Amino acid sequence: MRYKFAAENRVGKYLSYAIGEILLVVIGILIALQVNNWNEERKQHVAFKRTLEALRQDLNYNIYLANSDIIDAYNKDSIITMALNNKITRDMYRENPDFRNAINSRYFYPVQDNLSAALSFENHIPNRYMSIVPQLKLLSAQFDRWQDSYSISFETVINYNDWLTDRFSWYSRNDSLAVESNIDYLLNDPVYLNKLSFFRNNYLNNTIWNVTILRSLSAGILAKLEQIEKSEKESDINALFDQLRLKPYNHISDTTGFTTDQQVQFRTGSLIYNATNQTITVFRIIDFRRNYPRTLNPGDFYTPITNGGDLVEVVYENQDSQFYQTVIDGYLLIE
């Protein structure tokens, strides 16, 4: 047909026909590319959901490991407090080796690979999950802070053990005389108490604090996924937190005469989660005054510092408010 148009010198019609053919080819290519993009995006979404499920298992596992380290830290804190207040007797040191070995650190092995994998999908994450990206990035940064603090604590313990080895011959022995010499040192050497205080500040107040923040961030992300994937009737965030061995804050109906009663002597991270459909503001109450305001939009959460026993106030959009007392291993779910 082209040749017929050309032969009849119908240039205009020939050009129109040629342009039409070109447009059809271009449209066909564009459609093919769009279909290919749709298919690729669908594959990315499927891969992300698979990674997200693996990440959910990792978060649960990491919380399980963190809980074990945190319980050990509470025991250490109790021993250190007793030692600093001269409440441990010779017999107590004899009967409980943990009392003689307060300056040591544990290392838990959190799983991070699927967190990095999930963040690698950032440009292909389904819209319904986009709200968790900032929290995933916070968790990734928190892993780095925890690792840095652990490295410092580990070096502190190594240096202390080297110091003991160089100074005391009994340190490398396990006989009864060595045990008694060790107890003499624990009871009478003021340097030990200084090192104990330094260890509490270095390990409990930093490394374990970072572990509690890791736990709270992980629990918050699991709660957010619960909200995203289930209807309001189906989701049960309280049950989720209970399963993770977290404890709810205590509701305070009357703050008259309230006094802070710290549960531990080092800072920990807890969790405040806004599961309502309104913006709220959380205050920490110190000397009956509002401090450190934190605004939470619906679905937001944060990890405030607490020693347990602090007073917080939740203020709603209509200016109604509720008071709560923090607890260690604690959370506040605002519904």
LOLUMKOL-942275 format. One line per field, with one value per residue (C-alpha): x, y, z; chain. Coordinates in steps of 0.05 Angstrom, whole numbers, plus 5000, padded with zeros to 4 digits. Example, Ala and Ser with C-alpha at 12.3 -4.5 7.8 and 13.67 -1.06 7.14 Angstrom:
REM residues 2
c1 <- 5246	5273
c2 <- 4910	4979
c3 <- 5156	5143
ch <- A	A
//
This chain:
REM residues 335
c1 <- 5000	5058	5082	5013	5007	5077	5063	5000	5040	4994	5049	5004	4964	5028	5060	4996	4996	5070	5063	5003	5044	5101	5052	5023	5092	5110	5045	5057	5127	5101	5047	5097	5143	5086	5065	5137	5141	5077	5103	5169	5134	5090	5152	5184	5122	5120	5194	5184	5126	5170	5227	5178	5154	5227	5240	5180	5211	5278	5246	5212	5277	5318	5267	5273	5349	5345	5298	5349	5405	5360	5340	5414	5426	5373	5408	5474	5443	5416	5485	5521	5472	5481	5557	5560	5517	5558	5499	5536	5568	5626	5578	5536	5599	5618	5550	5536	5591	5549	5563	5638	5632	5590	5637	5625	5585	5540	5536	5471	5472	5415	5396	5401	5404	5329	5326	5378	5341	5275	5306	5336	5264	5251	5234	5188	5151	5075	5042	5008	5077	5112	5097	5144	5205	5227	5222	5262	5316	5315	5324	5382	5417	5403	5439	5501	5495	5487	5548	5591	5569	5581	5652	5668	5637	5674	5740	5725	5715	5778	5819	5791	5808	5878	5886	5864	5912	5971	5957	5930	5958	5892	5853	5876	5862	5798	5819	5787	5844	5837	5762	5774	5827	5778	5725	5775	5787	5712	5698	5757	5788	5759	5785	5735	5676	5701	5708	5639	5608	5645	5621	5549	5553	5590	5553	5484	5472	5496	5501	5439	5402	5415	5390	5325	5317	5328	5274	5224	5235	5227	5163	5136	5149	5114	5054	5053	5052	4995	4956	4972	4954	4893	4828	4814	4772	4824	4886	4905	4968	4961	4964	5025	5062	5043	5071	5136	5140	5127	5087	5035	5045	5004	4945	4945	4877	4901	4970	4965	5028	5057	5131	5179	5204	5260	5259	5330	5392	5405	5365	5322	5280	5205	5152	5093	5049	4992	4938	4884	4860	4881	4945	4967	5022	5061	5095	5142	5120	5178	5162	5090	5109	5104	5172	5198	5135	5129	5075	5051	5009	4963	5006	5069	5110	5173	5220	5226	5280	5259	5286	5216	5168	5166	5101	5077	5016	4980	4941	4889	4865	4806	4855	4831	4890	4910	4968	5010	5069	5124	5151	5214	5201	5142	5096	5038	4987	4942	4876
c2 <- 5000	5047	5037	5051	5116	5136	5118	5159	5216	5219	5242	5270	5206	5165	5207	5202	5127	5122	5165	5124	5060	5092	5114	5045	5016	5068	5057	4982	4991	5037	4988	4931	4973	4991	4918	4899	4953	4928	4858	4880	4922	4862	4818	4871	4874	4798	4798	4854	4817	4755	4796	4831	4764	4743	4810	4799	4734	4768	4823	4772	4733	4795	4816	4746	4753	4824	4804	4754	4806	4857	4808	4794	4869	4878	4825	4861	4927	4896	4866	4932	4971	4922	4924	5000	5003	4949	4902	4839	4796	4748	4689	4718	4726	4653	4625	4664	4667	4719	4767	4758	4767	4830	4864	4825	4836	4791	4794	4779	4765	4802	4785	4844	4817	4821	4892	4913	4874	4908	4977	4959	4957	5029	5051	4992	4986	4983	5048	5017	5000	5066	5091	5039	5062	5117	5067	5015	5068	5086	5013	5006	5066	5039	4975	5016	5054	4989	4959	5020	5020	4945	4952	5003	4959	4898	4935	4959	4887	4863	4919	4903	4829	4846	4893	4837	4788	4835	4855	4793	4722	4692	4716	4659	4605	4571	4540	4559	4605	4643	4651	4680	4727	4749	4762	4803	4846	4855	4874	4919	4949	5018	5013	4957	5002	5056	5005	4978	5048	5059	4993	5008	5074	5043	4978	4984	5058	5054	4985	4956	5021	5013	4941	4965	5017	4962	4921	4979	4999	4927	4920	4986	4963	4896	4935	4981	4921	4893	4957	4960	4888	4877	4913	4950	4892	4840	4874	4863	4903	4892	4817	4827	4867	4816	4761	4800	4803	4877	4907	4963	5029	5039	5086	5140	5169	5216	5249	5283	5268	5226	5210	5178	5111	5087	5012	5008	5052	5058	5086	5041	5052	5039	5047	5095	5078	5121	5074	5128	5168	5234	5271	5269	5301	5264	5301	5276	5305	5329	5367	5370	5409	5387	5373	5343	5347	5296	5299	5233	5229	5169	5105	5140	5114	5133	5104	5150	5141	5117	5084	5061	5098	5164	5202	5218	5256	5242	5302	5291	5340	5361	5376	5317	5283	5218	5204	5141	5114	5082	5013	4978	4932	4978	5005	5052	5036	5097	5073
c3 <- 5000	5014	4943	4916	4954	4932	4860	4860	4891	4950	4996	5050	5057	5056	5111	5153	5145	5162	5223	5245	5240	5280	5334	5338	5348	5400	5438	5436	5464	5519	5538	5540	5583	5630	5636	5650	5703	5735	5736	5766	5819	5836	5843	5888	5932	5939	5957	6007	6041	6046	6076	6123	6150	6162	6196	6242	6265	6275	6318	6362	6369	6385	6439	6469	6472	6498	6555	6579	6580	6614	6670	6682	6685	6738	6780	6770	6789	6854	6871	6856	6899	6957	6950	6948	7011	7047	7049	7025	7079	7074	7076	7020	6977	6994	6977	6913	6860	6822	6879	6867	6792	6785	6736	6673	6610	6568	6493	6458	6384	6350	6279	6232	6160	6146	6172	6122	6068	6084	6080	6012	5985	6006	5934	5924	5990	5984	6006	6066	6096	6081	6152	6183	6143	6192	6250	6212	6200	6274	6292	6244	6275	6344	6327	6312	6379	6417	6383	6399	6472	6478	6450	6505	6560	6535	6536	6607	6631	6595	6626	6695	6688	6665	6725	6773	6740	6746	6817	6853	6848	6874	6813	6769	6822	6845	6912	6978	6997	6932	6944	7013	6986	6932	6986	7027	6966	6953	7025	7040	6978	6962	6891	6879	6897	6850	6794	6810	6803	6738	6711	6728	6691	6632	6623	6655	6641	6569	6539	6573	6563	6488	6492	6524	6468	6416	6450	6454	6381	6358	6399	6370	6299	6312	6340	6279	6233	6275	6263	6189	6173	6217	6227	6291	6317	6300	6326	6399	6414	6489	6478	6433	6486	6539	6495	6490	6566	6570	6628	6624	6660	6722	6715	6768	6785	6839	6836	6904	6943	6886	6896	6847	6869	6822	6809	6783	6789	6715	6657	6613	6552	6553	6499	6490	6431	6404	6376	6374	6315	6346	6360	6433	6474	6528	6586	6639	6705	6750	6814	6790	6728	6656	6623	6558	6515	6460	6406	6377	6315	6304	6299	6325	6383	6420	6473	6534	6586	6655	6718	6732	6778	6739	6727	6657	6632	6567	6540	6486	6432	6475	6532	6574	6607	6642	6688	6689	6729	6688	6703	6680	6620	6611	6557	6552	6498	6486	6457
ch <- A	A	A	A	A	A	A	A	A	A	A	A	A	A	A	A	A	A	A	A	A	A	A	A	A	A	A	A	A	A	A	A	A	A	A	A	A	A	A	A	A	A	A	A	A	A	A	A	A	A	A	A	A	A	A	A	A	A	A	A	A	A	A	A	A	A	A	A	A	A	A	A	A	A	A	A	A	A	A	A	A	A	A	A	A	A	A	A	A	A	A	A	A	A	A	A	A	A	A	A	A	A	A	A	A	A	A	A	A	A	A	A	A	A	A	A	A	A	A	A	A	A	A	A	A	A	A	A	A	A	A	A	A	A	A	A	A	A	A	A	A	A	A	A	A	A	A	A	A	A	A	A	A	A	A	A	A	A	A	A	A	A	A	A	A	A	A	A	A	A	A	A	A	A	A	A	A	A	A	A	A	A	A	A	A	A	A	A	A	A	A	A	A	A	A	A	A	A	A	A	A	A	A	A	A	A	A	A	A	A	A	A	A	A	A	A	A	A	A	A	A	A	A	A	A	A	A	A	A	A	A	A	A	A	A	A	A	A	A	A	A	A	A	A	A	A	A	A	A	A	A	A	A	A	A	A	A	A	A	A	A	A	A	A	A	A	A	A	A	A	A	A	A	A	A	A	A	A	A	A	A	A	A	A	A	A	A	A	A	A	A	A	A	A	A	A	A	A	A	A	A	A	A	A	A	A	A	A	A	A	A	A	A	A	A	A	A	A	A	A	A	A	A	A	A	A	A	A	A	A	A	A	A	A	A
//
